[in-house]
């Protein structure tokens, strides 16, 4: 199992063991040294800046500066000065000695333009010129300064829609696109949630000097059921708030429900689910192991009746069968022989069961 402890020497660690995160790490490794620009897309809070940091620190420009500019955080007039710098007394309020912009400062390194979709058409045209000429001109100057940097841009907007409605110019987009990287939403990699919780709890301990409290199984189930519209950033905040707000030795389901606004999932029989979770959960389990163990415990509690086990977990029968096959529970002798709920045994591999031949004159009962 992956080490989920926070370490100040690993500030840019990507936590997770899911297929999506494994593929993302491989893509970062493949393209970290490429000279092409990168555009990172993904929902708010999904970790786009972390991906940009990894691309920089694992690449050939790691010894150079990493400079971030949030295109949505400044008015266009201020963003101009921030990016390009200005000569002395170039405008009202300008520095009397002049000031280099972020593009000059990032020479030899990586420029990260966050929320790049917020650039106006004028801002996009001007930046296109910088990319084409590999040079920057300060406001109030006619002197061009050569610059060498790798561009990484990020946005949470729908690129295709932005291109269609003209928010993003096509020439600008195809110049900055280079290598596209999409960061998965947290709900698309739920199996990483237990690891992330451990990681943020460890970070909490390091930052505050206070012992992190464990999450009880019912609380853990809520955290894994929730859709996380704010993604990893929202999960981190929830973990910290749970540590501060909970007076009990463990973080309870009630605390999580209070912290997560708009909580809405299919709970099924909540009492049964909590009881099953308490029996099935073990500290240090991966999500995959926990998932399989829940099904085993549910089957045991219903004497192998799959329909009742599905109801106990708040799942449909078809979903239960999907996970039953996924974890190959039919081959586990520890689990009771499964039943489809109609009193007839059901073969784990769903093979037809041969009927016992009956005499021709046998009466049905």
N, C-alpha and C positions, 0 to 999 in steps of 0.2 A: 504493500500500500504506500502511496506517495506520502512523503513527509509534509505535513500540513502546518508546521510551526513557522511563525513569523520570524525572520532573521533580518536585522538591519543591513546586513551585507548583501542581501538579495532583495533590493527594493523593487526590482522589476520582475519578480517571480509571477508566472502565470499558473494559478492553482487550478487543478482539475485533471481527471483521468478519462473523461468522456471521449467518444470518437471525435466529436466536433473540436474539442480542445487539442487533442492529439494531432489532428490534421492542421489546425491553426499553427501549432508549434513547428510542424514540419515546413509549412509555407514560409514562416518567418526565417527559419534556418536557410531555406532555399534562396530567398531573395534579399537577405540582409546585406549582401555585398554588391547587389546589382546597382548599376548607375542610374537606373530608371526611376522616375518619380513613382510614388505609391499613393493610392486613394483608399482610405479605410472607411467603410460604411457600417452602420449598426445603430441600434436604438440608444437613446440617452442612458448613460450609466452602465453600458455594456463593457467598457474598458478599452475604448479606442486609443486613448492617450498611452495606456500601458503597452499596447501593441506597437505604437510608434516608438516608445522608449526602447523596447526590445530590438526593433529593427536597427535603431541607432547603436545601441551598446554592444550588439553582437556583430556589427559590421565593421568595415575598414575605416569608417569615420568616427569610431568610438572615442578616439583621443581628441576629436574636435568638439566644438560646442553643440549643445542641443538647445535650440531656442524655440519657445512656443509663443504663438500669437493667436489670441482668440478673436476671430473676425466679428463675432457677435457682441463682444464686450466693449467695443469702442465705437463712437460716432465716426462717420467716414473721414471727416476732417482730421480727427485725432489719429485714426488708423493710418492715414497717409504719413503723418510725421513719425508714427511708431515704426512703420515698415521701412521708409526711405530716408528718414533723418532730415535735417534741415541745416542750412547755413545760418550764420549769426544774423540776428535781426530780420530773418526772412519773412516774418509775419508778427502780428501783435502777440506778445507773450512768448515769442521764441527766445531760446537761449542766446545770451550775448556772445557766446563762444562757438555756437553751433553744436550739433549733436548727431552722431552716427545713428542710423536706423538699425532695426533688427537684422535686415538683410546683410548689411556690412558686418555686423557683429557675428553672424553665423558663418562667415567665410571659413571654408575647410570642414564644416560640420553639417548639421541637419536642421532644416527649418520645418517646424510643424505648424501648419495652418489649421487650427481647429475651427469648426463651424464654417468651412470655406463657402458653403452655400449662401452665407449671409453677405458675401461681397456684392456690391452693386456692379452694374455693367461697366461703369467707369473704372472701378477698382479691378475688375477682371481684365479689362483691356490694358490697363497700366501694368498689371503683373505679367500679362502675356509678353509684353515688351521686355521686361526684365529677364524672363526665361529665354526669350529668343536671342537677346544680346549678351546674356551672361554678364550684365553690368547694371549698376544702379546709379541714379542721379538724385542727389538730395534736393529737397524743395528749396528754391531760390538759387540754384546753381546750374551751370551748364556743363560742369565737369563730370564725366562718367567714371565710375570706379568699378573695376572688374571684380566679380564675385564668383565664388565656387561653392556651391552647396547642393545637398540633396533635398528635394522637396517631398514632404509627406503631408498630405491633406486628409482631413476627416470631416464627415458630415453625417447627420442623422436624418436628412431629408430623403425622399424618394427621388433618386437621380433621374429615372425615366420621366417621371411627372414634371420635374423641374426643367428638363430639357424641352419637354412638349409645350409647357406654358411660357418658356422663355426666361425663367428665373436664372438659369445657368446658360451661358452662351456655349454653343457646340464647340467652337474653336478653342475656347478656354478649357472646357471639360476634357476634350481629347488630348490636350497638351499636358494636363496634370494627371490624367488617368493612369498611364503607365501600367502598373501592376495593381489590380483591384483585390482588396482583402475585405471580406465581410466577417464581422464579429458576431457570433451567435448570441441570441437573447438567452437569458438565464433559464427561462421556461423550456428552452430547447435542449438543455443539458442538465436536467434536474438531478441526475446522479452525482453531479459535482457539489451539490448544496451541502451535504455533511462535511466534505473536505473544506469548503469555504468557511463554514461556521467554525470549524476547528482553527482555521488559519486566523480568522478575525478575533476569535477568543484569545488566541496566543498573542496576537498583536495588542489586544486590550491589556493583557497581563504585563507585557513589556512596557507599554506606554504609561500605565497607571500604577504599576507595582501592586495591584490588587489581584487576588486569585479569581480566575474566571469561573463562573458557575456552569455546571452541566445543564443541558436541556433535557427535560423529561421526554419520554417517547411520544406522548401526545403532542407536545409542543413541536417536536421534530417533524411529526406527520403534517402539522399545519404548515410549517415552513416549506416542506417539500410539495404540498398541494397548491400553495399560493402561486399566482401567475407572475408576480414580480414585475409590474410595469416599469419600475425604476431600476430593474436589473441588479447587478452586483453592488452598485453604489447604495441602493436601497437596502439590500441584505446586510451590508456592513453597518449601516446606521441602525438597523433593527437589532443586530447583535449587541452593539454598544449600549443602546437604550435598554435592552433587556437586562444587561449586567448592572446598570445603574438603578433601574426601577424595581427590580425584584428583591423583596426582603427575605424570601425563603431560600433554602440552600440550593434549590434547583430552579430553573426557569420553567414556569408552568404554561399550559395552554392558554389560560386566561390572560396572562401577560402578553403573549404573542398576539392574541386577538385584539387587545387594546392598542398595540403598537402598529398593527397593519390595518390601514383604512381600507374599507371596501372589500373585506375578506369574503370570498364567495367561492365555495367548492362543493362538490357532491360529497356530503359527509356520510351518507348511508346511516347505519345505526351507530351513532357516535360512541355510545358506551361500549359496544362490542369492539369497535375499532380500537379504542383506547386500551381495552383489556388485551386484545391481540398484540398491539404494539408493545405493551409492557412485557409481554412474554417473549416477543420475537426480537426485540432490539437489544444489541450488545454494544458496548462502547468500542469504538475502533472499527466497526463494520463499514464496508463500502455500501453504497446505495444498492448495488446489484445483490449483494449478500442479504441485506435487510429485506429487499423485495421478495427474494426467494424464501427467506425464513418466515415472513408474514404468511405466505401462501401455505407453507408446511404447517404452521401453527393453526391456521384457519381450518385446514383439512382435518387435522387431529381433533379439533374442538367439535367438528360436525361429523366425526366418524367417517370421513371420506366423502361426504355429500358435497359435491362441487357447487351446486346451485345455492345451498345454504351458506357455504363458505364464501361465495361471491357476494351474497347479501350482507354477510357479517362485515365484509371489507368495503361495502358501498360500491361494488363494481357490478357491471353487467356480466352475465354468464359468458358471453362471447369474449369479453376482455379477460375474464378469469382464465378461459381456455387458452388465450393467446400467451399469457404469462406462464401458465402451466407448461405449455410446450417450450417456451423460451428457456425456462430453467430446467427442462428435462426432468420434471418431478416424477414422471412415470417410472423412471429408473431408480428412484430412491426408496429403498426397502423400509426406511424409517417412517415414511408417510403411509397412512392407511390406504387400502385399495380404494381408488376413487369411485364415486357414484354420481350418476347424472341427476339424482334427485327424484327419480321416478321409481326407485326401488330396484332398478336393474344396474348391475355393475357395468362400468364403461372402461374399456381397455385404454390404458394410458396413451397408446399410440393411435387410438381411434380406429383400430382394425375391427372388422365385423366379428362378432362373437358367434361361434358355431352353436346352433341350437341342438339340444339333445333330441335324437330321433324318438318319436312317439309311436306307439302301436296304432294301427289304423283304426281300432275301435275305441281308442282312449277317449274319455270324456273330458272336456275342458272344465276347469274349476274356477 
